[in-house]
């Protein structure tokens, strides 16, 4: 095995270890801390941080950091569309700069530039955090010297961001469930009971899907889990919708007009379509979106493994 292949294999191994640890966390603060610590280590960066985006206030706020030295940097509130953080946190695409100070393509803001200067940050790479099309923030790494970023590094951070977004969303929903359970029973109405039941089912589904992803089970296993939750069969097709890649059944691929389909997307990549054999209501479509997100994570990790195996060959 070449030095490069060995390094790639080691990175993937550590990446899977990180994904597995994240599945075990149930509170937001611990999840954020693990995300930034693992991201910094996996990307060999000087620092890493997560921000949460608030579209109502048109800004994204840094929530957790690793390797950041100044309190001013750790608490940046970045207007959306400005700097690297504000540009990435909108959710459209990843972005990197080899030298923040000299990058004229960025929308610079004087007070924030002073904070960046005080931290000594030069090079930055960021990827959006999104769950089922909903943007929740951004994951960034930074270096205190100018440098370029390779396509491999961009792909790697995007894969970490995709996994982090799922983990953060799961932790937030688990905390929401615990808050409902612990609320005063005398003041909890029928709607709260329904919310608790729905959240419990959703969290159990996410747990089973993530375990399937990190256990390297075949994609058909994820579809079987989703099919059980929805009470209907699922098919994964290519982007043309005509070639079956995996399914929860041996039945023939149905016509797309007979059911509901979603595009399997993560980190700006489209992997195919997920199709049902009947029309879904709004709540069921939300379940299908979550299954789709985990299928995308599975495909990203599978492609990474295949790339390592190809180089090894």
Secondary structure as GFF3:
##gff-version 3
##sequence-region A 1 313
A	DSSP	alpha_helix	3	23	.	.	.	ID=ss1
A	DSSP	alpha_helix	28	42	.	.	.	ID=ss2
A	DSSP	beta_strand	47	54	.	.	.	ID=ss3
A	DSSP	beta_strand	59	66	.	.	.	ID=ss4
A	DSSP	alpha_helix	71	74	.	.	.	ID=ss5
A	DSSP	beta_strand	77	79	.	.	.	ID=ss6
A	DSSP	alpha_helix	83	88	.	.	.	ID=ss7
A	DSSP	beta_strand	95	97	.	.	.	ID=ss8
A	DSSP	three_ten_helix	100	102	.	.	.	ID=ss9
A	DSSP	alpha_helix	110	119	.	.	.	ID=ss10
A	DSSP	beta_strand	123	131	.	.	.	ID=ss11
A	DSSP	beta_strand	134	143	.	.	.	ID=ss12
A	DSSP	alpha_helix	151	182	.	.	.	ID=ss13
A	DSSP	three_ten_helix	185	187	.	.	.	ID=ss14
A	DSSP	alpha_helix	190	214	.	.	.	ID=ss15
A	DSSP	alpha_helix	219	230	.	.	.	ID=ss16
A	DSSP	beta_strand	234	237	.	.	.	ID=ss17
A	DSSP	beta_strand	244	247	.	.	.	ID=ss18
A	DSSP	three_ten_helix	256	258	.	.	.	ID=ss19
A	DSSP	beta_strand	261	266	.	.	.	ID=ss20
A	DSSP	beta_strand	269	276	.	.	.	ID=ss21
A	DSSP	alpha_helix	282	312	.	.	.	ID=ss22
###
